[in-house]
Every structure is written in structure tokens, then in C-alpha cells.
Amino acid sequence: MNFKKLIYSLLIGVSGFVLGYLSTQYEYFEIETKFGAFDALNLIVTIFFGLFIAYIVDKRKSESRVEKDMILSKSSQLELAINKIQFHSNNRIELTTATSIFKECGMLLFQMIEMTDIARISVSRKDFTEIKETLDELKGMMTNTPKTSEATPIPVTENLKVDEGIIVYSYEYLLSIENKIRTFKRLIFESQIKINRG
């Protein structure tokens, strides 16, 4: 039995005992000792509906909790996926690693949005749009490398260059990427809070 339910049950039991005791000790309480069939039926129906409504509300709350936990699980997976971004020697990452991380993040975000819609959890579409836009910006910052061909040498920009499938970022550009990653994680955290409250 849940601890809160136990406390509530004890409070109700003690309250009933105190009211019963007070009603026998003081004269100004008058209790009718006659009890009719209609009164008994009314009491039984009232108790039944009270228990039925409590059961329905409790069931809906537990169903909602399960749905939220599933969505929050996807959100945690999304956070874990973005944490896979590890820069080698502080300013390098393999192009294939970066693109696969963003593919995984996009898929997880899509599943999270879809599950929220199905569960009808009241989270603003704007929140997910902001997360998607930040993810797209981050992907663009990290993987939109200059085009190369066999005939031309690998191009270099002031922010990044590609060297044998590894993207090398300038220090300043790396700081802006890390800031964008922090923004993305903050937006994920905010969405988790809104989903939990929704």
C-alpha cells in the first residue's frame, strides 16, 4: 500500500473515531437510530460511486505517468546521443561520426514529438520547433563542410577544414559549437520539465 494512502486512511479512521466519541459525549448531538432500506441503499450507492471515481482517477493518473515516462525516456536518449559528440584533440571529429549522431538525434526527436502527439500531452509545438531548429543549426555548424573534388585540394575556411574524413574546427568556432550544444541541452531539459507537468 502506498504511504500516502496509508496516511489518508489513518486520518479518516481517526477522524471517524473522534467524531463518534464526541457524538456520544455531548448531548447536543442527536443521532437518529432508525435506519431505513432507502438510507442503506443510498449509503451503498454513494460508497460505490466514491470508490469507482477514485479508481478511474487513479487509473488515468497511472496511465498518464506511463506515457510521460516513455516520452521522457526518448528525451533522455536524445540527450545521451548529443553527448556522444566528442572532439579528438579538442577540435576534431570524424565526419561520419558527426553525421550519424545527428541522424540519431533527428530520429529520436521525431519519435518524441510523435509520442507526445499520440499521448495528447500538452506541450507547445513551439518548444519542439525550437529544439529542432537548434539541432539543425548545430548540425549545419558541425557538418556543412566545404565541397571537395579529386581535382582540387581540400578547401579550408577560417572556421573549419576537412582532412582525411576528419573535420578540424578553429578554436573560436569550436566555442560557438559548444555554446550551441549547451543551448540544445537546456532546451531538452526545459521540454522534460514541461512534459512532466503536462
MOCOR-V433398 format. One record per run of one state. SS is the DSSP state (~ for helix, > for strand, _ for the rest). FROM is the first residue (numbers start at 1). TO is the last residue. Records with the same first field share a line. If there is no record, write none. Layout:
SS=FROM-TO + FROM-TO
This chain:
_=1-2 + 26-36 + 83-87 + 89-91 + 120-124 + 144-155 + 157-159 + 164-165 + 170-170 + 198-198
~=3-25 + 37-82 + 95-119 + 125-143 + 171-197
>=88-88 + 92-94 + 156-156 + 160-163 + 166-169
